[in-house]
Amino acid sequence: MTHMYRLKYMDNKWNPDEILASGNVDVAQLVYRSNLLGADLRITNFGGGNTSCKTIKNDPLTGDPVEVLYVKGSGGDLGTIRREGFAALYMDRLNHMREMYKGLEFEDEMVDLYKRCLFDLESRAPSIDTALHAFLPFRHIDHLHPDAVIAIAATKDSKRLTQEIWGEDMGWLPWQRPGFDLGIQLAELVEKHPNLKGIILEGHGLFTWGDTAESCYFNSLEAIDRATDYLEQHFKKQNPFGQSIIESIAPEKRRRQAAKIAPLLRGYCSSENRMVGHFTDAPEVLEFIQSDRLDDLAPLGTSCPDHFLRTKIKPLVLRLSPEADLEAETEIHNYLDEAFQGYRASYKEYYDSQKRVTSPPMRDPNPVVILYPGVGMFTFAKNKQTARVASEFYINAINVMKGAEAVSRYVALPLQEAFDIEYWLLEEAKLKRQPPEKALSRRVAIVTGAGGGIGKAIAHELIRQGAVVVFSDRDEARLKEATEGLSKDLYRIFVSDMTDATSLQSLIDFTSLHFGGVDIVVNSAGLAISKKLEDTLAEDWDTLQNVLVKGQFLLAKGTAKVMRQQGQGGDFISIVSKNALVSGPNNIGYGTAKAAQLHMSRLLAAELGPDKIRVNVVNPDAVIVGSKIWEGKWAEGRAKAYGVAVEDLPAFYAKRTLLNEIILPEDIAAAVSAFLIQLKKSTGNIINVDGGVSPAFPR
């Protein structure tokens, strides 16, 4: 297809050879088009926007050809959506709904009727935007939230600028909450102006369409490109954010500062529900938060509904020096107490002043977005993905404010309109349909030794139960192997040295920077040296003490500080050994170090209990499968000590247990899970996972 307009900023990535045309071609192209659009954050964010196509299918009952609307279902994401993410509805039934519509005050009643229009009963639930696609007379439609277009839509001169940029190609509608009525308004505007190529929704976004999926895709790119070009010409004339009034500190220094303050902020943001954090010091964020327009623009809040549903109506701005002494705990806590109390009071005032008789109860009044001028932006939400997406959406809002101020004046939605969307009963119902959270959701974990069999199994079990995990080990290759196939929002990896205080502090700072803090520490790092007393060297002794004992001490000291800052309690679990309790042969160095680990855990439990930090021990024995320590001389030493061949060790260890069982890494992970989930009131305790070795009975 030939396009007359040459794109300057957007990339036309349409490639017919990449379309997987299995089944209906229109639907295959819809999926492909949606993925292209959703992959570019300039066009729309995770979960934002929606796309559709109208095609002919055979009715499953009559066999007659019928027109079917495929439209992105509730909660889907354009960038990753597949066929099953779309709702499929009979067009004749949707048109009948339009005929029976009684007016704006009844539009929410129409949403339940979408279920009666389903062509495919296995479809994703239709979203409130279904009508916006149904009544437009085009086969392929895109509804997007591009920064450049919303920048135009969110100005006081939105209508005039729409005419100036796109001329007669683009229609314009004043702000109205998305829903059935807006769908009718879109259709009526096109009926009056049939030559339109798109419509700008004031303060909201863009509608474009086409006779083919490709032409629809290109029309979307063209509309965004024209807006981008218009803004770029104005950016050359002036910086809409004015001058920078705060000088940014060096990248490494500001990230250290961010890592220090993140657990404090997380603690305050978790006063009602524990939250997971995200941090960014992206250039566009720093430009905004260091500018002299921050105080003018930040309180206005965001404009696009997709933005403030994920970011709250406005951010909390920290009035701290970028180089503030965060070790001055009293001063910092006094400041943060006042700042958060002020934000919560402001949010309650917003709720009380805008609520309606039917409004749901007030939700968590803590901020989602926190701006620290000179350092960066923090976002806090129920999981890493949601926190990251909130950050991306606020960056979109920054881009919108910058563009709007470049060509006119930025205008946010009126508070009542914003409130009516945030506390929309349909939105509340959508929240209630979300699946229940997992047992360890909202928890942040560090697992050391995560490149080995036991550590890897533990880390994967924590993720399965809902936690986000930092996999730590000295072997980067093993870490990459251990995390292969996991979503990036579920984990990070960090190469650390258990004998180095600086390395372990860097691990803790890294975790705080990426996830906001630490709730769970599972110390599974270890090594083993099996020798007789006369063969044990001083360096063997030092190595075992440094890795197992000193490493645990340093890790506990650093993570306990973070847990105390958060004020949410926590868990520290040491993976020790049966050898901490049993006096086995040829084991003086290893057994002594393991006994020290176990008793240190008891001491930690006694000291940290008042802070609700629980410290427990899991004692494995003979976990040979996948274990790093059994790959080298340790296995040879133990085999020699017991007079068996190395390859016979698993069976040997199993036979000497009461249960005659081989112990697997997953068995150790199950014990860790039990401490974290089932045994919530246990501390200072030991679980042996050894198949039953009576000399190791702790009592």
N, C-alpha and C positions, 0 to 999 in steps of 0.2 A: 504494500500500500504506500502511495506517495503522499507526503505531508507538506503543505505549502510553508508552514511556519518552521523556522529552524531554531531548535532549542539552544539556549545559551548556558543554562545552569543545570537543568535536569537531564538525566541520561535515559534515552529510549533503549530499554533492554529487551524489547519484545523479540522473541526468537521462536518462530512456529515449530522448529525442530525439537524444542524443549517441552512442548505441551504433551502431556500424557493423556491422549484422547481415548481413554477407556470408558466405554458407555457413551453417554450423551456428550457430543462435542461442545455444545454451549456451556455445559456445567464444567467440563474439563478446562475450557478457556477461562471460565469464571475463577476457578481455583488458581490457575496460573497467574491471571491478572492480579488477583488479591495478594498472592505471595510476592509479586514484584513490587506492588505498592507498599505492602507492609514491611518490606525489608529496608525501606529508606525512612529514617526518623524525621527527615524534613517534610515528609508527606503525611505520616500518621504514626502514632505511638503504639506500644503494645496494648492490645485490646481496644484501640480507638478506631473510629470509622467503620463503615460497612459498605458492602458491594452486593450487586444482584444481577441476575439475568432472568429473562422470561423465555421459556422454551415450550415446545410441544411434546407431551408425553401421552402414552396410552393409559386411559383410566383402568386401574387394576380390576374393577368390577364389570364395566361395560365393554372395555376394549376400545372405546371411542377415543379419538385424539382430543386432548384438552390442553388449555394453556396453564402452565405451572410457573409460579414465581419461586426462584431459588434466591434466598437472601441470608446474609450472615446471621446466624442465630445468636441468642443471648450469651454473652460472656466469651465469645470467640476472639481470636487474634488473627488479623489479616496475614501477618508474616508467616504464620505456621499453620493456617487453617487447611483442612482437607475436606473432602466431600461431606463427611459426616458432621462437619461444623456448620452446615447451612440448613436452614429450615426450608421445606418445600411445601407450598400452599397452592390450592386451587384459586386461580384468578377470578373465576366467576363468583365464587363465594366472597372473596375480598371486595369485589365490586358491589355485591349485594349489601355488604356491611356499610359501604359508603351511602347507599340509598336509605339505610335505616338509621343513620347517625342523627342524633337529636340535638347536638350542639356542644360547645366547649366544656360546659360543666359536667357533661356526661362522658367525656372522651376516655377517662380511665376505665370505664366499664367495657370499652371495646376490646381491651387487651385480652381478657379472658376468652373472647370469641375467636381469637386467632387460632386457638387449639381446634376449633370446629372447622377450620379451613384447611387443616393439614392434608396434603396429598400423600406424604410419606409419614406414616405414624411413628417411625423410628427417628424422625427429624429432631435436631436440636430445638429447644424451646424458642419460639419466635420472640424477637426483641421488640421494644416499643417503637423502634424505627421502621418496622415493617411497612406501615402505611406510607412512609415517605418514599418508598420505592414502588409500592403497588400501584399508585394512581398516576404516576408519570407515564406517558405513552411511549416509552422507549424500551428496547430489548435489553440494553446493558446500561447500568447506572452505578456511579461511584459517589459515595458521600465521605469526604475526607476532612482532616483537620490540619492542613499544612500551616506551618508557622507564618509564612509570607502572606498567605491569604487571610488568616485570622488577624494578622497585624492590620490589614486594611479593614476587616470586618469589625474590629474592636476600637475604632476611632470615632470621634464625634462627627467626622465628615464621611462616614462609611459609604453612604449612598452616592455622594458626589464623586468620591474616589473610584468607586466601582465603574461609573460611567466613563471617567477619565482614562482608566487603565484598559478596560475591555470593550468600551463602546456598546454597541447594540448587541454584541454577542452574549452579554451577561445580564441576567436579571438580578433583582435585589429584593429581599423581604426583611422587614423589621424583626427584632428579636421576638421569638416566641418559644416556649418550652417545647422540646421535641415530643411528638405524639400524633395522634390521629388527625387532629385539626390542622397541624402544620402540613401533613401529607396532602390534605385537600387544598390548602393554600398554594402549595407547590404546583399542583395540577392545574389550578385555576389560572395561575400566572402564565403557565405554558400555553394554556388554551387561548389566552389573550395575545401572547407573543410566541407563535409557533416556531420562529426562527432562532430562538435562544439556543446557545450551546452550553449554558450552565446558569447556576443561580448562587449568589452569595447570601448566606444567612447571617444577619447582623450579630456580631459577638459570638459566632458559633463555628461556621465552617463553609464548605464548598460542596455543591452538587454539580456533577457533569455526567454526560451520557453519550451514547453512540449507537449506531445501527449494528456495529460489530464489536466484539470484545476489544479488538486492537484499536479501533477508532475511539472507543470510550477511554481506553488507557491513554492514548495520545492526547485526547482532549483534556484529560486531567493534568497531564504533564505540561501542556501548553498553558493552561490557566495558571498553574503554579509558577511557571517560568516567567510569565508576564508580570506577575506580582513581584517576584524576586528581582527582576530587572528594574522595575520601578523603584523598589526600596534601595537597591544598590546605588542607583544614581543619586539618591538623597543621602545615603551614608557618606558618599564622597564629599558632600558639602559640609557636614558637621557630624560630631559624635552625639547622638541623641541622649546619651547618659551623662554628657558634660565632662567635667574634669574628675580625675581620680584624687580623692582627698585622703586616702590611706595607702601607704606603700606596702605592697605585698612582700612578705619575707621569703627567703629562699625556699625552693620546693621541698628539700629534705627537712628543713627546719619547720615549715608549716605542717608537714605531715606528721612530724613528731608531736607537734602541739595538738594536732587533731586527734592523734592516738591517745594522748593524755586526757583530753577533755571528753572523748567519746563515752567512756563508761559513766562519767558523771551525768552527761546528758541522757544517756540511756536509762539511768536510774530514775531521773525525773520523768522522762516520757513513759516509764513503766509503772507509774503510780497506780494505775487502774488495771492495765493489761501489759504483760511483758512484751517488749518490742525488740526487733532486730534492726540493726543500723546499716546505713550506706553512707559513704563519704565521697565527695568529688571536689576537686579544685580546678575544674575545667576552665579554660581561658574566659569563656563567656560568663561563667559564674563570677569569677574574680573581677571582671570588668564591671559587672552590675553592683556587686556588694561593696566595692571600693569607690563607687562613684558618688558624686554629690546629689544624684537623683534618687538614691536608695530610700531616703526618708520620705520622699514624695510618693514614690511608686509602690513600694512594698506594702504599705497599709491598704492600698486600693484593692488588693487581692487579684485573683485571676479572672479571666473572662469566659473562656470556653468551658462548658459544663464538664467535658472530659478532664480538664485540668483540675478544677477545684474538687471534683469528686474524689480525687486521689491525693490532693495536697492540702486539703482544708482551704478555707476562704483566704487565709493569709498566713505568712510565716512568722516565726519568732526571730527577731534580730538581736543578737548578743552585743551589748555595748561593752566589750572587753578589748583591751589592747591585743593585737596579734601576738605579742610577746609577753602576755600576762603570766605572772608566776603562778602556775597551777598547783604548785606544792603548798601554797598558802591556803590550806584547806578551809579555814574558818572564813576568810574573806570571799573565796570563790563560792562556798556554799551559801553564804549570806546573799551574795549577788544572785545566784541561780534560784534560791528560794523566792526572792522578790520577783525575778523575771518570770518564772513559771507561774507563780500565784497571779501575777498580773495578766498573763496570757489566758489562764483558765477563767479568771473573772471576766475578761473581755469576751471569751467564747460563750460563757453562760449568759452574758448580757445580750449577745447576738441571738442566742437561742430564745431567751425569754421575750425579746422584743419582736421576733419574727414568727414565733410558733403559732400554729393554728390549733383549733380544738382537736383535730384529728391527727396532729403530728405525733410521730413516735417519740419515746423518751429521749432526752439528750444523750448523745454518745460521748465517748471519751473526749474530755476537753483539752487534752494535751496537744501540743503542736506536732505536725508531721514533718514540716520543713523548718530547719533552724539555720540561719545565716550567721556566719562568724566572719565579719569583715577582715580582710587580710589573710584569712586562713582557708575558708571554703564553705561548702554547704553540707549539712547532715540531713538525712531523712530517716524516719523511724516508722516501721510498720510491722505487721504480724509475721512476715517472713522476708527473706532477702529479695526475692523477686518483686514483691510489692513495694519494698523500700526503694529498690533500684528504679522501678517504673515511676514511682512518685518523684524521684530525682529527675528522671528524663522529662516528665511532664512539667516540672517547674522550670527546667531549662527551656522547654517550649514556651512557657509563659514569659520568661525573660526575653526570648527572641521576639515574641509578640509585642511586648512593651517597647522594646527598642525600635522595632519597625513602625509601630503606631506613633511613637514620639518623633520619628524622623519625618513623617509626612503630615501629622496633625497632632491630636492629643489623645492619649490612651484613655479609654473608658471601660471600666469594669462593669459587670452586671450589677443592677440594683440589689441591695441586700435581700429584699424579699424574694426576688426571682432566684437568687442563688440559694437561699434557704429552702425554697419550695422544691428545688431539684435535689439538694443534699438530703432533705428529709421527706422526699417523695415516697408515698406509701408503696408505689411500685418498686422503687429502689430498695425499700426496706424488705419487701417480699423477696426480692432477688438475693439480698444478703442472707435471709433466713434459709434459702434453698441451698446455700453452700454446704459442702460436706463437712462433717465434724472434724475438728482438728485432731492431729495425732498426739500421742502421749507426750512426746518431747518437742512438739511444735513450739516455736518462739525461743528455743534454747540454742546457745552457741557452745560448741565443744572444741577442745583441743585433744587430739590423740597423738601421743608420741610413739615412735616405733611403728608408725602406720604403714611403713613399707613392708613389714614382715607379716607372717600369716596371722598371728593373734591380733596385732594392731589393725591390720586391714579389715579383719572380720568385725572387730569392735566398731571401727569407723563406719562401715557399711550398715551395721545394725542400728547405730545412732541415726543415720540418715533415714533408714527405713522407718524409724519411729518418729521422724519429723524434724530432727535437729539439723542445723548447719554445722559443718565440721571443717576444721583445719587439720589436714593430714601432715604430720611432721615426722621427719626422719633425716638421717644424714645422707641417705642414698637417693638422689633426685630421680634416677632412672626407675627405681622401685616405686617411688611416689607417683610418677606418671603412669606406671602400669597399674597401680592400685586404684587410680581415679579414672581410668579409661571408661568412657561411655557415660559418665555422670554429668548432669546439667551443671553448668558453671555457677548457678545460683545456689547450689547445694554444698559447695566445698571450695577450699583453696588449698594449695600445697605450700609448704615452707621447709627449706632445708636448714636443719639446726644441729647444734652440737651440745649434747647434754652436759658436757664438762665445762662449758664456756658461759659465764654469767651474761656476757654481752649478747651472745647468740640467743639465749633463752629469753632475755628481755626483748630482743627484736622479734621473737616469735609472739610474745604476748602483745607487743605494740601492733604487730601486723594483724593479729586477730581482732584487736580493738578497732583498728582503722577500717577493716573490711566488713566487720559484722557488728561493731558497736561495743563489744565487751566480751566477757567469758562467763559461762554458767557451769560448764562441766569440763573437768580435766581428767583424762584417763592416761596415766603414765605407764605405757607399755614398752617403752624403750629399754633395751637391755642387751647384755652379752653374757657369755658364760665361759669360764675357764676351769677345766677339771684336771687337777694335779694333786699328787701327794704332797704332804707338808714339805718334804725335803726338796721337791722339784718346783715348789711355788716360789717365784721370784718376787722381789719387792715391787718391781714394776707391774707384775700381774696384780698384786694386792692393790696398788695405787689405781690401776685402770678400773678395776671392779668398784672400788670405793668412789672414784670420781664419777663414773657413769651412773651407777645405781643409787648411791647414797647422796653424794653431793648434788647430782643432777635432780634428784627428787626434791631435795631441800630448796634449791634455787627455783625450781618450777613452782613449788608450793608457795614460796614466799612471794613471788611476783604475781601469781594468779589470785592469791588470797587478797592482795591489795586491791585488785580490780573488782573482785566480788564484793568486798566491803564498800568500795566506792558506789557500786550499783545499788547496794542495800536490798538485794533480792535473794540473798543466800547463795547456795551453790553446792556442787559436788566435786570431790577430789577422790578418785579411785586409783589405787596402786595395783598393778598387776605384778605380784611378787612371786612366790613359788612355794611349793610343798617343802622345799629345802630350808625355808625360814623356820620350820618347826621340827624337821627330821634331821638327825645327825647321820648323814650318809657318808660313804667312804670317798676318799680322794677329793674333798670338796671344801677345804678350809676357807679359801678366799671367797668363793661364790656363796657358800652357805652363810658366812658371816655377814657379807654385804646384804643378802636377802633378809636376814634376821634384823639388820639395822633398818632396812626399808619398812619392815612390818612394824617395828616398835616406834619408828618415827611417825607412822600413820596414826598409831594410838595417841601419841603426844599431840599431833596436829588436831585430831578429833577433839581432844580435851580443850585445846586452846581456841579452836575456831567454832565450837558448838554455839556459844552465845551469839555469833553472827549468822546462825542458821546455815553454816557451811558444814556439810557432812563429809566425813573422811572414812573410807572403807577400803578393804583389801580383798582381792580375788587371788587365790593361790592355785595356779595350774600345776599340773605335773605331766611330763612326758608328752607334750603337744608337739609331735614330730612333723605332722603334715603341714607343709607351707612355712615352717619356722626357719628363720635365718640362722639361729644359733645351732641348729642341728646339721647345718650344711658343712661345717668345718671340723676342727679338732675336738670340739666338745663331744660330738657323737662318738668319735673314736675313743675319747677318754672314758666316757660312761660305759661303752661296750667293753673296754678293757677292765674297768673296775668290776663289772658284773660277770666277766668271762663269757660273753656271747659275741656273735658277729654283729657288725653295724646294721646289716639288713634285717636282723632278727629283733632289733630293739623294740619296734612297736608291739609285736606280739609278746615280748618279754615283759614290758611294762604293763600291758593289759592283763596278763595272767597273774601278776602279783597283786592286783586290786581285788577288792571284795566283789565288785560288780563285773569283773572281767571285761571291761570296756576300753576301747581305744578312744582317747580324748582328742577332740577336734577343735580348731580355732573357734568355730561357731558355738561350741559349748562354753567357752570363756566369755564370748560376747553375750550369751544368754544370761550369765551371772551378773555381768555389768548392767545389763538391761533390768534385771530384777532389782538391783540396788537403786537404780534411778527411777523406776516406775512403781514397782510393788512395795518396796521396803523404804518408804519415804520417811519413816521415823527411826531409821537405824543409822547409827554412826559408831565408829570405833570397832566395827565388826569384821569378821573374816568369813568368806565362803570358799571352801576347798572344792575345786573341780578336778578331781584326781581319780575318779572311779572308785574311791574308797581305799585309802591307805591308813590303816588304824594308827600307826605311830604319829600320823599328822593330825589326828583329832585334836582340835584346839582346847577342848575341855574333857 
